[in-house]
Amino acid sequence: MNTVLITGGSRGIGAQAVRAFSDNDWQVAFTYYKSREQAEALARETGALALCCNAANEEETRAMAKEVLSRFHHIDALICNAGTAHTGLFQDMTLKEWDDLFALHVRGAFLATRELLPGMISRQKGSILYISSMWGQVGASCEVAYSACKAALIGMTKALAKETGPSQVRVNCIAPGVIQTDMLGGYTPEDLCSLAEETPLQRLGTPQDVAKAAYFLCSQDASFITGQVLGVNGGFVV
């Protein structure tokens, strides 16, 4: 049976990815940090394995990976989705805020990948998927740190794909556009309407839109796709 680990899987895009893979008969494990009730409810709904883990913590990530491998024996796909947003003027950002954001998005992806990549290489099989953002491609005013984090994931995707390709491990990236998740909680209805109007398809994206793309890129249907950044953004960035 195919197996997948999804970091940050209790809410939003991550939760829909858990459902998408479970619906296609994959064994699914996912991590959460603070959203325990939501994680437990999702685990009951899907049968997935929920594990509490601070994605930025090396020891917790190592223990989490060890637990997943003890249950599943191998991982076919890793989706690094854990992350959060930060909005504000660049000059007002503290060093701790900057470091915390990079720790979660970039260090977290590095730690999870480092733990699971050796098994994929030894099996000569695997897929790694990083969830970036369209702002990692083009940048966003008042989201400098977030844009920089997401740009780093794109760089990781392209470099690691070249490194692991000979071992038959594929590495890809999704760059979502404006998606209806908790990250839009600070936007007014008017803001959201404007963003929908700016999107050529005239609507906001849904977590399901991203989850379906994630499933495709991790499946055998995408067996000749690696090192790519797929924009799921309704045409907002082309």
C-alpha positions in Angstrom: 0.0 0.0 0.0 1.2 3.5 -0.8 2.1 5.7 2.2 2.2 9.5 2.7 3.3 11.8 5.4 1.8 15.3 5.4 3.2 18.0 7.8 0.7 20.5 9.0 -2.2 18.3 8.1 -4.9 19.2 10.7 -6.4 22.2 8.9 -6.9 23.9 5.5 -4.8 22.6 2.6 -3.2 19.9 4.7 -6.5 18.5 6.0 -7.9 18.3 2.5 -4.7 16.5 1.4 -5.2 14.0 4.2 -8.7 13.4 2.8 -7.6 13.2 -0.8 -5.0 10.5 -0.2 -7.2 8.6 2.3 -10.0 8.6 -0.3 -7.6 7.0 -2.8 -6.6 4.2 -0.4 -3.2 5.5 0.7 -2.0 5.0 4.3 -1.8 8.5 5.7 0.1 10.1 8.6 -0.1 13.7 9.3 1.4 16.1 11.9 -0.2 18.9 13.9 1.1 21.2 16.6 -1.6 23.1 18.3 -4.8 22.0 16.6 -5.3 18.8 18.7 -9.1 18.6 18.5 -9.2 19.2 14.8 -6.4 16.7 14.3 -8.1 14.0 16.3 -11.4 14.6 14.5 -9.7 14.3 11.1 -8.0 11.1 12.2 -11.3 9.6 13.2 -12.9 10.7 9.9 -10.2 9.3 7.7 -8.4 6.7 9.7 -5.1 8.6 9.3 -2.4 8.6 11.9 -2.2 12.0 13.7 1.1 12.9 15.4 1.9 16.0 17.4 5.1 17.6 16.2 6.7 21.0 16.1 8.0 21.0 12.6 10.9 23.4 13.4 12.2 21.1 16.2 14.9 18.6 15.2 14.3 16.1 18.1 10.5 16.1 17.6 10.8 15.7 13.9 13.2 12.8 14.3 10.9 11.1 16.8 7.9 11.7 14.6 9.6 10.2 11.6 10.7 7.2 13.6 7.1 6.6 14.7 5.8 6.8 11.2 8.3 4.4 9.8 7.7 2.0 12.6 4.0 2.0 11.7 4.2 2.1 7.9 7.7 0.7 7.3 8.3 3.0 4.4 7.1 6.4 3.1 6.3 6.8 -0.6 5.4 10.5 -0.5 6.3 13.4 1.8 4.3 16.6 1.6 5.8 19.6 3.6 2.9 21.8 4.2 3.4 23.2 7.7 3.5 26.9 7.8 1.9 30.2 8.8 1.5 33.7 7.4 3.0 37.0 8.5 1.8 40.4 7.3 3.4 43.7 8.2 5.9 46.3 7.2 9.4 44.9 6.8 11.0 47.5 9.1 8.6 46.6 11.9 9.4 42.9 11.9 11.4 41.6 14.8 14.4 39.2 14.5 12.4 36.6 16.4 9.5 36.9 14.0 11.8 36.5 11.0 13.7 33.5 12.5 10.5 31.8 13.7 8.9 32.0 10.2 12.0 30.6 8.5 12.3 27.9 11.1 8.8 26.7 10.5 8.7 26.9 6.7 12.3 26.2 5.6 14.0 24.4 8.5 10.8 22.3 9.0 10.9 21.2 5.4 14.7 20.5 5.6 14.2 18.4 8.8 11.4 16.3 7.5 13.1 15.7 4.2 16.4 14.8 5.8 14.7 12.1 8.0 12.7 10.4 5.2 14.9 10.9 2.1 17.4 8.1 2.9 14.6 5.5 2.9 13.4 6.7 -0.4 16.9 6.6 -1.9 17.5 3.1 -0.6 14.2 2.0 -2.2 14.9 3.9 -5.4 11.4 5.3 -5.1 9.7 8.4 -3.6 8.0 11.7 -4.1 8.6 14.9 -2.1 6.3 17.9 -2.4 6.8 21.3 -1.0 3.9 23.7 -0.5 5.1 27.2 -1.5 3.1 30.2 -2.6 2.7 32.4 -5.6 4.3 35.1 -3.5 7.4 32.9 -3.4 7.5 33.4 -7.2 6.8 37.1 -7.5 6.9 38.6 -3.9 4.2 40.4 -2.0 4.3 43.8 -0.4 4.0 43.6 3.4 4.8 39.9 3.2 8.5 40.0 2.6 9.5 37.3 5.1 6.7 35.0 4.0 7.7 35.5 0.3 11.3 34.8 1.1 10.4 31.6 2.9 8.3 30.4 0.1 11.0 31.3 -2.5 13.4 29.2 -0.5 11.2 26.2 -0.9 11.1 26.7 -4.7 14.9 26.8 -4.7 15.0 23.6 -2.6 12.7 21.9 -5.0 14.8 22.6 -8.1 18.1 21.7 -6.5 17.0 18.6 -4.7 15.2 17.3 -7.8 18.5 17.4 -9.6 20.3 15.7 -6.7 17.8 12.9 -6.1 16.6 12.2 -9.7 19.2 9.5 -10.3 17.8 7.7 -7.3 14.3 7.9 -8.8 13.1 10.3 -6.1 11.0 13.1 -7.5 10.7 16.6 -6.0 8.1 19.1 -6.9 6.4 22.2 -5.6 2.9 23.7 -5.6 2.6 27.5 -5.5 -1.0 28.2 -4.4 -2.7 31.5 -5.0 -5.4 33.0 -2.8 -6.9 30.0 -1.1 -9.8 30.0 1.3 -8.1 29.0 4.6 -7.5 30.4 8.0 -4.7 32.5 6.6 -7.4 34.8 5.1 -8.9 35.4 8.5 -7.7 39.0 8.7 -9.2 40.0 5.4 -12.5 41.9 5.1 -15.2 40.6 2.7 -14.4 43.6 0.5 -10.7 42.5 0.4 -11.7 39.0 -0.6 -14.0 40.2 -3.2 -11.2 42.3 -4.7 -8.8 39.4 -4.7 -11.4 37.2 -6.5 -11.8 40.0 -9.1 -8.1 40.1 -9.6 -8.0 36.4 -10.3 -8.7 35.6 -14.0 -11.0 32.7 -13.1 -13.0 35.2 -10.9 -13.0 33.2 -7.7 -10.8 32.3 -4.8 -9.2 28.9 -4.6 -10.2 26.1 -2.3 -8.1 23.7 -0.2 -9.6 20.9 -2.4 -8.1 22.6 -5.5 -4.6 22.4 -4.0 -5.1 18.9 -2.5 -6.1 17.4 -5.9 -2.9 18.9 -7.5 -0.9 17.5 -4.6 -2.3 14.0 -5.1 -1.6 14.1 -8.8 2.1 15.1 -8.3 2.6 12.4 -5.8 0.9 9.7 -7.9 2.3 7.5 -10.6 0.4 9.7 -13.1 3.2 12.2 -12.5 6.1 9.7 -12.7 8.0 11.8 -15.3 7.5 15.2 -13.5 10.2 16.5 -11.2 11.8 19.8 -10.3 8.6 21.7 -11.3 6.6 24.4 -9.6 2.8 24.1 -10.3 0.8 27.3 -9.8 -2.6 26.6 -8.4 -3.7 30.2 -8.5 -6.6 30.7 -11.0 -4.3 32.6 -13.3 -3.4 35.3 -10.7 0.3 34.7 -11.5 1.2 33.5 -15.0 
